[in-house]
């Protein structure tokens, strides 16, 4: 049987994804992403961490939420009878479906939307120098395992870059997901002081053969752009 979930994505500026499940199938979705579901589907919250004990998973998930802004919980959807769940990302942009198996992916902060129930994921700790200076990254990145399908979302349009034993440098705020076989290095574009002057900030240099998915808009830059127009509640 094909383990890959059936997905229908609306092609709009504010997209949604309809995940169709047969009886007995399941998937994981980003906490809070559900729009609607049919009667035969059951939703349960799971701690977004690995570990053998409930307390250990809770501590890990809470600590990671504090340092990276990720949700403490992830939602598992199980089909007691055939049906569908409709989900949407937190901000306008695009949704893409990635087939995983021979190729596994790393997902940047905010990129995860849904995962086939037959797949697994792990939170991979980044090197300390990457974690300390990662303005739009974090201490952890999500890495996929197994075979199936994962849904990612992007702010703005989503584009694919193919590398063939090549290198490319991308602003880290535009990186969505990448082939886990690629090597990468998070660093300042032109050194700390030059980066502050050029406003380029942190970049990610990838090398090898594989695929990178990027978003055309930077959520952090957008937030900074509209900040002057938000009323100050303290005044």
C-alpha positions in Angstrom: 0.0 0.0 0.0 1.2 3.5 -0.8 2.1 5.2 2.5 1.9 8.7 1.0 -1.0 10.8 2.1 -3.3 12.2 -0.5 -3.1 16.0 -0.6 -5.1 18.7 -2.4 -3.6 22.2 -2.3 -5.6 25.3 -3.2 -3.6 27.5 -5.6 -4.2 30.9 -4.1 -2.3 33.6 -2.2 -3.8 32.3 1.0 -3.5 28.5 0.4 -5.0 25.6 2.3 -4.3 21.9 2.1 -6.9 19.1 2.2 -5.4 15.9 3.5 -7.5 12.8 2.6 -7.1 9.8 4.9 -8.4 6.3 4.5 -9.6 4.3 7.5 -6.7 3.5 9.8 -4.3 6.1 8.2 -2.9 9.0 10.2 -0.8 12.2 9.8 0.8 14.8 11.9 -0.1 18.5 11.5 1.2 21.8 12.9 -0.5 22.6 16.1 -3.3 25.1 15.5 -3.3 24.7 11.7 -6.7 22.9 11.4 -9.5 24.7 9.6 -12.0 21.8 9.5 -12.3 18.0 9.6 -14.8 15.3 8.9 -16.6 13.4 11.7 -14.6 10.2 11.5 -11.2 11.9 12.3 -9.7 12.1 15.8 -7.2 14.7 16.8 -4.7 14.2 19.7 -1.9 16.5 20.9 1.5 15.0 21.3 4.6 16.5 22.8 6.9 17.8 20.1 10.0 15.9 21.4 11.5 12.5 21.6 12.2 10.6 24.8 11.1 7.5 26.9 9.3 9.4 29.6 6.5 12.0 29.6 8.4 14.4 31.9 11.6 14.2 29.8 9.6 14.9 26.6 7.8 17.8 28.3 11.1 19.4 29.5 12.7 19.0 26.0 9.6 20.4 24.2 9.2 23.3 26.5 12.9 24.2 26.5 13.0 24.1 22.7 9.8 26.3 22.5 11.5 28.9 24.6 14.7 29.1 22.5 13.2 28.6 19.0 9.6 29.6 19.2 8.3 26.2 18.1 5.1 24.7 19.4 5.4 22.5 22.5 2.8 20.2 20.9 2.2 18.6 17.5 -1.2 17.2 16.5 -1.8 13.6 15.4 -4.8 13.1 13.1 -6.1 9.5 13.0 -8.9 8.3 10.7 -11.4 6.0 12.5 -13.2 6.1 9.2 -12.4 7.7 5.8 -12.4 11.5 5.7 -10.3 14.6 5.4 -8.8 17.4 7.4 -8.3 20.9 6.0 -5.3 22.9 7.3 -3.6 26.2 6.5 -0.3 27.9 7.5 -0.1 30.9 9.8 0.8 33.4 7.1 0.1 34.0 3.3 2.3 32.3 0.8 2.7 28.9 -0.7 2.4 25.2 0.3 4.6 22.5 -1.3 4.6 18.7 -1.0 8.0 16.9 -0.6 8.3 13.1 -1.1 10.7 11.6 1.4 12.4 8.2 1.3 15.5 8.1 -0.8 15.8 11.8 -0.1 15.4 13.2 3.5 15.0 16.9 4.3 15.9 19.4 7.0 13.2 22.0 7.7 13.9 25.5 9.0 11.8 27.2 11.7 8.2 27.7 10.7 8.4 25.5 7.6 6.6 22.4 8.9 2.9 22.1 8.1 2.1 18.3 8.0 3.8 14.9 7.9 2.6 11.5 6.8 1.8 9.2 9.7 4.1 6.6 8.3 7.1 9.0 8.5 9.1 10.1 11.5 11.0 13.2 12.4 13.7 14.3 14.8 14.8 17.6 16.1 18.5 18.0 15.3 20.6 20.3 17.5 22.7 22.8 15.6 26.3 23.6 16.4 26.6 26.1 19.2 28.0 28.9 17.0 25.0 28.4 14.6 22.6 28.6 17.5 24.1 31.7 19.2 24.0 33.8 16.1 20.9 32.5 14.3 18.4 35.4 14.2 15.9 33.5 12.1 17.2 30.0 12.7 17.3 28.3 16.1 19.0 25.7 18.3 17.2 22.9 16.4 16.1 22.0 12.9 13.5 19.3 12.0 14.9 16.4 10.1 12.7 13.8 8.3 13.0 10.0 8.5 11.3 7.0 6.8 9.1 7.1 3.6 6.1 9.2 2.8 5.3 12.8 2.3 5.8 16.1 4.2 4.1 19.5 3.6 6.0 22.7 4.0 4.8 26.3 3.8 6.6 29.5 2.8 6.0 33.2 3.2 5.5 34.6 -0.3 6.4 32.3 -3.2 8.3 29.1 -2.9 11.1 28.3 -5.3 13.5 25.3 -5.8 17.2 25.5 -6.3 19.1 22.5 -7.6 22.8 22.0 -6.8 25.1 19.7 -8.7 28.4 19.6 -6.6 28.1 23.3 -6.3 27.9 26.0 -3.6 25.3 28.7 -3.0 24.8 31.3 -0.2 21.2 32.2 0.8 19.9 34.6 3.4 18.9 32.3 6.2 15.5 34.1 6.6 14.6 32.8 3.0 15.7 29.2 3.6 12.7 26.8 4.0 14.0 23.3 3.6 17.0 21.4 2.1 18.2 18.0 1.2 19.8 16.6 4.4 22.8 15.3 2.4 23.9 18.9 1.7 26.5 20.4 3.9 25.7 23.9 5.3 27.3 26.6 7.2 25.4 29.4 8.9 27.5 32.6 9.2 27.6 36.4 8.7 27.8 37.4 5.1 30.6 39.9 5.4 31.7 39.7 9.0 29.8 41.0 12.0 30.2 44.8 11.5 29.9 44.7 7.7 26.8 42.7 8.0 25.2 45.2 10.4 26.1 48.0 7.9 24.8 46.2 4.8 21.8 44.8 6.7 22.4 41.4 5.2 22.8 39.6 8.5 23.0 35.8 8.6 23.4 33.7 5.5 23.5 29.9 4.9 26.1 28.5 2.5 25.2 25.1 1.1 27.5 22.8 -0.8 27.0 19.5 -2.5 24.3 17.9 -4.7 20.7 18.2 -3.8 17.7 20.5 -3.6 17.0 23.7 -1.6 13.6 25.3 -1.2 13.5 29.0 -0.5 10.8 31.6 0.2 10.8 34.9 -1.7 9.8 37.0 1.4 11.5 37.2 4.8 9.1 37.1 7.7 11.5 38.9 10.1 12.1 41.7 7.6 8.4 42.1 7.1 7.7 42.3 10.8 10.4 45.0 11.1 8.9 46.9 8.2 5.4 47.1 9.7 6.5 47.7 13.3 6.4 51.5 13.0 2.8 51.4 11.9 1.7 49.3 14.9 0.2 51.5 17.7 2.2 51.5 21.0 -0.1 50.1 23.6 1.9 51.5 26.4 1.4 55.1 25.2 
